[in-house]
């Protein structure tokens, strides 16, 4: 048996090449357009929040816009080229700020290289003020989320609620409380890639319903759901864990894990009848 079948909390991620073997890639124009649109929007947000756009425009405006500035900037093409190529590559796949940090720096270096101001005290003061403004905007942007999060957590503490709920840990402890032990096999309904509860509980996910099929599963007839549960049981899984179980089926065989949105259902031994509430 391939090692990928034996190791890892989530075997498909232990050795993706094994599990993806035989997949035939095909071009999906609508899907590619959607990816490009999402990437462009993310890229726009990255630059919008950088705090450099307004300052750069002010310096260009004060310095006097001339077409010669285009030539000045173009002479620094070794800075632009890697950045532009990187943006194009990531736009075709996925855009994340942490992937583009170095290329964004190169791009801004190239853009600022075209600024030309007269040698004077006024120009120096302008550069100082513009730099201070840009740094201030960046600091506010960087610190906004941590400050907002801290205020939110403080508000929760004042109300007496837990501001740091350990959802994944609570699910793992819930599995232990019903007899699931490290090394046991489990099934998952939803995103298994982020099923940290499985790692904490020391179990292995051997079957799953992927995120894009979850809605279809819950909307299916009881007979179909029972067949799926029975199929889960044939894999040797002891339980099936699901996140955000619909209220109409969240009772009976499905047990809620503490105060979380996760539910667990104990699977019947192979060969036994599946009974739905």
C-alpha beads as a LAMMPS data file, in Angstrom:
LAMMPS data file: protein, C-alpha beads

277 atoms
276 bonds

1 atom types
1 bond types

-500.0 500.0 xlo xhi
-500.0 500.0 ylo yhi
-500.0 500.0 zlo zhi

Masses

1 110.0

Atoms # bond

1 1 1 0.000 0.000 0.000
2 1 1 1.235 3.483 -0.800
3 1 1 2.670 5.308 2.192
4 1 1 0.263 8.173 1.538
5 1 1 -2.600 5.876 2.535
6 1 1 -1.081 5.204 5.940
7 1 1 0.387 8.441 7.255
8 1 1 -0.922 11.849 8.186
9 1 1 -3.991 13.292 9.854
10 1 1 -5.328 14.153 6.403
11 1 1 -3.652 11.767 3.912
12 1 1 -4.618 13.725 0.745
13 1 1 -2.376 16.537 1.954
14 1 1 0.447 14.252 3.041
15 1 1 1.130 13.325 -0.577
16 1 1 -1.073 15.355 -2.986
17 1 1 0.717 13.941 -6.044
18 1 1 -0.539 10.449 -5.206
19 1 1 -4.145 11.505 -4.730
20 1 1 -4.173 13.766 -7.790
21 1 1 -2.669 11.154 -10.083
22 1 1 -4.834 10.616 -13.144
23 1 1 -6.603 13.983 -12.954
24 1 1 -6.881 15.536 -16.407
25 1 1 -6.625 19.325 -16.309
26 1 1 -8.955 21.301 -18.555
27 1 1 -9.362 24.982 -19.296
28 1 1 -12.394 26.668 -17.751
29 1 1 -12.799 30.158 -19.219
30 1 1 -15.476 31.244 -16.740
31 1 1 -13.417 29.943 -13.846
32 1 1 -10.266 31.682 -15.105
33 1 1 -12.112 34.977 -15.501
34 1 1 -13.399 34.622 -11.948
35 1 1 -9.863 33.999 -10.674
36 1 1 -8.525 37.018 -12.593
37 1 1 -11.301 39.204 -11.207
38 1 1 -10.691 38.095 -7.623
39 1 1 -6.928 38.519 -8.037
40 1 1 -7.274 42.005 -9.508
41 1 1 -9.564 43.035 -6.651
42 1 1 -7.090 41.728 -4.067
43 1 1 -4.206 43.480 -5.823
44 1 1 -6.181 46.730 -5.865
45 1 1 -6.846 46.430 -2.130
46 1 1 -3.151 45.826 -1.450
47 1 1 -2.176 49.056 -3.197
48 1 1 -5.132 51.011 -1.817
49 1 1 -4.139 50.208 1.746
50 1 1 -0.455 50.823 1.239
51 1 1 -0.723 54.558 1.987
52 1 1 1.720 55.407 -0.797
53 1 1 -0.617 56.237 -3.666
54 1 1 -1.721 59.700 -2.525
55 1 1 1.760 60.731 -1.423
56 1 1 3.252 59.614 -4.707
57 1 1 0.643 61.536 -6.732
58 1 1 1.254 64.695 -4.693
59 1 1 5.002 64.544 -5.271
60 1 1 4.498 63.976 -8.996
61 1 1 2.018 66.848 -9.172
62 1 1 4.237 69.317 -7.317
63 1 1 7.270 68.306 -9.340
64 1 1 5.383 69.091 -12.522
65 1 1 4.170 66.278 -14.752
66 1 1 6.069 65.987 -18.005
67 1 1 6.332 63.185 -20.519
68 1 1 10.026 63.123 -19.748
69 1 1 9.028 61.588 -16.417
70 1 1 7.870 58.517 -18.305
71 1 1 11.352 58.133 -19.722
72 1 1 12.865 58.614 -16.278
73 1 1 10.690 55.835 -14.902
74 1 1 11.223 53.595 -17.951
75 1 1 14.975 53.699 -17.401
76 1 1 14.387 51.736 -14.234
77 1 1 12.716 48.834 -16.054
78 1 1 14.858 46.238 -14.198
79 1 1 12.770 47.152 -11.137
80 1 1 9.436 46.981 -12.967
81 1 1 9.969 43.841 -15.017
82 1 1 10.194 41.289 -12.160
83 1 1 7.239 42.934 -10.398
84 1 1 4.988 42.984 -13.473
85 1 1 5.836 39.392 -14.379
86 1 1 5.136 38.253 -10.810
87 1 1 1.783 40.071 -10.753
88 1 1 0.742 38.445 -14.042
89 1 1 1.693 34.967 -12.820
90 1 1 -0.146 35.286 -9.524
91 1 1 -3.196 36.840 -11.179
92 1 1 -3.614 33.580 -13.077
93 1 1 -3.639 31.567 -9.851
94 1 1 -4.059 33.299 -6.498
95 1 1 -2.994 36.720 -5.182
96 1 1 -1.801 37.058 -1.593
97 1 1 0.041 40.016 -0.098
98 1 1 2.625 37.741 1.526
99 1 1 3.568 36.350 -1.889
100 1 1 4.059 39.772 -3.477
101 1 1 5.828 41.767 -0.766
102 1 1 9.239 41.920 -2.450
103 1 1 7.738 42.663 -5.878
104 1 1 5.573 45.475 -4.490
105 1 1 8.696 47.087 -3.037
106 1 1 10.409 46.882 -6.439
107 1 1 7.390 48.412 -8.160
108 1 1 7.198 51.372 -5.791
109 1 1 10.936 51.938 -6.102
110 1 1 10.481 52.202 -9.840
111 1 1 7.505 54.554 -9.542
112 1 1 9.199 56.889 -7.064
113 1 1 12.321 56.988 -9.227
114 1 1 10.445 59.231 -11.691
115 1 1 9.811 62.001 -9.154
116 1 1 11.866 65.149 -9.831
117 1 1 11.777 68.152 -7.461
118 1 1 13.816 71.314 -7.438
119 1 1 16.709 71.542 -5.009
120 1 1 15.264 73.844 -2.342
121 1 1 14.201 73.958 1.291
122 1 1 10.550 73.912 0.230
123 1 1 11.113 70.676 -1.685
124 1 1 12.845 69.107 1.295
125 1 1 9.978 70.121 3.590
126 1 1 7.464 68.740 1.098
127 1 1 9.273 65.412 0.897
128 1 1 9.444 65.261 4.688
129 1 1 5.727 66.025 5.072
130 1 1 4.735 63.568 2.344
131 1 1 6.909 60.845 3.891
132 1 1 5.431 61.478 7.343
133 1 1 1.899 61.352 5.924
134 1 1 2.535 58.086 4.087
135 1 1 4.166 56.461 7.112
136 1 1 1.270 57.620 9.311
137 1 1 -1.315 56.142 6.965
138 1 1 0.602 52.848 6.827
139 1 1 0.909 52.711 10.617
140 1 1 -2.803 53.375 11.043
141 1 1 -3.627 50.680 8.492
142 1 1 -1.326 48.153 10.124
143 1 1 -2.503 48.883 13.661
144 1 1 -6.234 49.211 12.951
145 1 1 -7.090 45.502 12.997
146 1 1 -5.064 44.645 16.135
147 1 1 -6.588 47.618 17.984
148 1 1 -10.104 46.744 16.812
149 1 1 -9.557 43.125 17.846
150 1 1 -8.235 44.179 21.262
151 1 1 -11.270 46.411 21.861
152 1 1 -13.600 43.624 20.819
153 1 1 -11.887 41.163 23.154
154 1 1 -12.037 43.678 26.006
155 1 1 -15.760 44.119 25.409
156 1 1 -16.283 40.371 25.575
157 1 1 -14.323 40.167 28.841
158 1 1 -16.458 42.918 30.366
159 1 1 -19.594 40.986 29.374
160 1 1 -18.148 37.866 30.981
161 1 1 -17.877 35.834 27.773
162 1 1 -14.797 33.981 26.590
163 1 1 -13.005 36.177 24.018
164 1 1 -10.728 33.352 22.923
165 1 1 -12.912 30.303 22.284
166 1 1 -10.828 27.233 21.504
167 1 1 -13.228 25.718 18.978
168 1 1 -10.873 23.143 17.492
169 1 1 -9.646 22.067 20.935
170 1 1 -13.220 21.803 22.182
171 1 1 -14.130 19.528 19.273
172 1 1 -11.079 17.354 19.942
173 1 1 -11.996 17.085 23.627
174 1 1 -15.583 16.284 22.654
175 1 1 -14.403 13.372 20.526
176 1 1 -12.353 12.032 23.424
177 1 1 -15.373 12.279 25.716
178 1 1 -17.373 9.905 23.496
179 1 1 -14.583 7.353 23.346
180 1 1 -12.668 8.332 20.202
181 1 1 -8.996 7.571 20.797
182 1 1 -5.776 8.673 19.074
183 1 1 -5.225 6.606 15.941
184 1 1 -8.921 6.067 15.292
185 1 1 -10.353 6.704 11.835
186 1 1 -12.994 9.367 11.313
187 1 1 -15.021 10.859 8.466
188 1 1 -15.548 14.546 7.805
189 1 1 -18.261 16.650 6.208
190 1 1 -16.832 19.956 5.066
191 1 1 -13.343 21.431 4.770
192 1 1 -10.997 18.741 6.043
193 1 1 -7.897 20.728 5.126
194 1 1 -8.561 23.006 8.120
195 1 1 -9.810 20.270 10.437
196 1 1 -7.312 21.045 13.181
197 1 1 -9.505 19.171 15.635
198 1 1 -8.403 15.956 13.929
199 1 1 -4.740 16.725 14.565
200 1 1 -5.431 17.669 18.186
201 1 1 -7.397 14.459 18.740
202 1 1 -4.725 12.361 17.011
203 1 1 -7.235 10.817 14.599
204 1 1 -7.040 10.207 10.855
205 1 1 -9.592 11.430 8.334
206 1 1 -10.250 8.543 5.945
207 1 1 -13.393 9.788 4.162
208 1 1 -14.967 13.145 3.479
209 1 1 -17.645 15.109 1.702
210 1 1 -15.834 18.158 0.248
211 1 1 -17.131 21.663 0.890
212 1 1 -18.691 22.106 -2.549
213 1 1 -20.864 19.006 -2.040
214 1 1 -21.981 19.669 1.540
215 1 1 -25.134 21.570 0.570
216 1 1 -26.130 18.761 -1.811
217 1 1 -25.654 16.198 0.954
218 1 1 -27.902 17.968 3.455
219 1 1 -30.527 18.622 0.767
220 1 1 -30.609 14.988 -0.347
221 1 1 -33.314 12.480 0.589
222 1 1 -32.957 10.608 3.878
223 1 1 -32.291 7.403 1.962
224 1 1 -29.329 8.983 0.179
225 1 1 -27.930 10.437 3.394
226 1 1 -28.293 7.030 5.055
227 1 1 -26.387 5.429 2.179
228 1 1 -23.593 7.972 2.555
229 1 1 -23.399 7.339 6.293
230 1 1 -23.288 3.605 5.620
231 1 1 -20.474 4.144 3.121
232 1 1 -18.566 6.147 5.725
233 1 1 -18.924 3.213 8.101
234 1 1 -17.401 0.794 5.576
235 1 1 -14.153 2.803 5.638
236 1 1 -13.572 1.864 9.252
237 1 1 -14.379 5.353 10.524
238 1 1 -15.811 5.413 14.032
239 1 1 -17.537 8.780 13.759
240 1 1 -18.358 11.488 11.238
241 1 1 -17.752 15.135 12.151
242 1 1 -19.653 17.968 10.475
243 1 1 -19.620 21.725 10.859
244 1 1 -22.834 23.789 10.781
245 1 1 -25.321 20.940 10.673
246 1 1 -28.785 22.163 9.598
247 1 1 -31.219 22.500 12.484
248 1 1 -33.670 20.025 10.982
249 1 1 -31.153 17.195 11.342
250 1 1 -29.081 18.421 14.284
251 1 1 -30.944 16.290 16.815
252 1 1 -31.045 12.587 17.511
253 1 1 -27.966 10.848 16.130
254 1 1 -26.037 14.106 15.777
255 1 1 -24.423 15.382 18.971
256 1 1 -23.190 18.944 19.291
257 1 1 -19.584 19.377 20.378
258 1 1 -19.727 21.675 23.407
259 1 1 -20.543 25.280 22.454
260 1 1 -19.180 24.968 18.935
261 1 1 -21.000 24.699 15.603
262 1 1 -19.571 21.186 15.110
263 1 1 -21.615 18.015 15.441
264 1 1 -20.555 14.395 15.593
265 1 1 -22.383 11.226 14.717
266 1 1 -21.254 7.811 15.870
267 1 1 -21.126 5.461 12.911
268 1 1 -22.552 1.948 13.079
269 1 1 -20.274 -1.030 12.823
270 1 1 -19.897 -2.304 9.266
271 1 1 -22.858 -4.379 8.276
272 1 1 -25.304 -2.842 10.748
273 1 1 -28.349 -0.910 9.626
274 1 1 -28.230 2.881 9.566
275 1 1 -31.203 4.465 11.290
276 1 1 -31.941 8.163 10.797
277 1 1 -33.963 10.123 13.348

Bonds

1 1 1 2
2 1 2 3
3 1 3 4
4 1 4 5
5 1 5 6
6 1 6 7
7 1 7 8
8 1 8 9
9 1 9 10
10 1 10 11
11 1 11 12
12 1 12 13
13 1 13 14
14 1 14 15
15 1 15 16
16 1 16 17
17 1 17 18
18 1 18 19
19 1 19 20
20 1 20 21
21 1 21 22
22 1 22 23
23 1 23 24
24 1 24 25
25 1 25 26
26 1 26 27
27 1 27 28
28 1 28 29
29 1 29 30
30 1 30 31
31 1 31 32
32 1 32 33
33 1 33 34
34 1 34 35
35 1 35 36
36 1 36 37
37 1 37 38
38 1 38 39
39 1 39 40
40 1 40 41
41 1 41 42
42 1 42 43
43 1 43 44
44 1 44 45
45 1 45 46
46 1 46 47
47 1 47 48
48 1 48 49
49 1 49 50
50 1 50 51
51 1 51 52
52 1 52 53
53 1 53 54
54 1 54 55
55 1 55 56
56 1 56 57
57 1 57 58
58 1 58 59
59 1 59 60
60 1 60 61
61 1 61 62
62 1 62 63
63 1 63 64
64 1 64 65
65 1 65 66
66 1 66 67
67 1 67 68
68 1 68 69
69 1 69 70
70 1 70 71
71 1 71 72
72 1 72 73
73 1 73 74
74 1 74 75
75 1 75 76
76 1 76 77
77 1 77 78
78 1 78 79
79 1 79 80
80 1 80 81
81 1 81 82
82 1 82 83
83 1 83 84
84 1 84 85
85 1 85 86
86 1 86 87
87 1 87 88
88 1 88 89
89 1 89 90
90 1 90 91
91 1 91 92
92 1 92 93
93 1 93 94
94 1 94 95
95 1 95 96
96 1 96 97
97 1 97 98
98 1 98 99
99 1 99 100
100 1 100 101
101 1 101 102
102 1 102 103
103 1 103 104
104 1 104 105
105 1 105 106
106 1 106 107
107 1 107 108
108 1 108 109
109 1 109 110
110 1 110 111
111 1 111 112
112 1 112 113
113 1 113 114
114 1 114 115
115 1 115 116
116 1 116 117
117 1 117 118
118 1 118 119
119 1 119 120
120 1 120 121
121 1 121 122
122 1 122 123
123 1 123 124
124 1 124 125
125 1 125 126
126 1 126 127
127 1 127 128
128 1 128 129
129 1 129 130
130 1 130 131
131 1 131 132
132 1 132 133
133 1 133 134
134 1 134 135
135 1 135 136
136 1 136 137
137 1 137 138
138 1 138 139
139 1 139 140
140 1 140 141
141 1 141 142
142 1 142 143
143 1 143 144
144 1 144 145
145 1 145 146
146 1 146 147
147 1 147 148
148 1 148 149
149 1 149 150
150 1 150 151
151 1 151 152
152 1 152 153
153 1 153 154
154 1 154 155
155 1 155 156
156 1 156 157
157 1 157 158
158 1 158 159
159 1 159 160
160 1 160 161
161 1 161 162
162 1 162 163
163 1 163 164
164 1 164 165
165 1 165 166
166 1 166 167
167 1 167 168
168 1 168 169
169 1 169 170
170 1 170 171
171 1 171 172
172 1 172 173
173 1 173 174
174 1 174 175
175 1 175 176
176 1 176 177
177 1 177 178
178 1 178 179
179 1 179 180
180 1 180 181
181 1 181 182
182 1 182 183
183 1 183 184
184 1 184 185
185 1 185 186
186 1 186 187
187 1 187 188
188 1 188 189
189 1 189 190
190 1 190 191
191 1 191 192
192 1 192 193
193 1 193 194
194 1 194 195
195 1 195 196
196 1 196 197
197 1 197 198
198 1 198 199
199 1 199 200
200 1 200 201
201 1 201 202
202 1 202 203
203 1 203 204
204 1 204 205
205 1 205 206
206 1 206 207
207 1 207 208
208 1 208 209
209 1 209 210
210 1 210 211
211 1 211 212
212 1 212 213
213 1 213 214
214 1 214 215
215 1 215 216
216 1 216 217
217 1 217 218
218 1 218 219
219 1 219 220
220 1 220 221
221 1 221 222
222 1 222 223
223 1 223 224
224 1 224 225
225 1 225 226
226 1 226 227
227 1 227 228
228 1 228 229
229 1 229 230
230 1 230 231
231 1 231 232
232 1 232 233
233 1 233 234
234 1 234 235
235 1 235 236
236 1 236 237
237 1 237 238
238 1 238 239
239 1 239 240
240 1 240 241
241 1 241 242
242 1 242 243
243 1 243 244
244 1 244 245
245 1 245 246
246 1 246 247
247 1 247 248
248 1 248 249
249 1 249 250
250 1 250 251
251 1 251 252
252 1 252 253
253 1 253 254
254 1 254 255
255 1 255 256
256 1 256 257
257 1 257 258
258 1 258 259
259 1 259 260
260 1 260 261
261 1 261 262
262 1 262 263
263 1 263 264
264 1 264 265
265 1 265 266
266 1 266 267
267 1 267 268
268 1 268 269
269 1 269 270
270 1 270 271
271 1 271 272
272 1 272 273
273 1 273 274
274 1 274 275
275 1 275 276
276 1 276 277
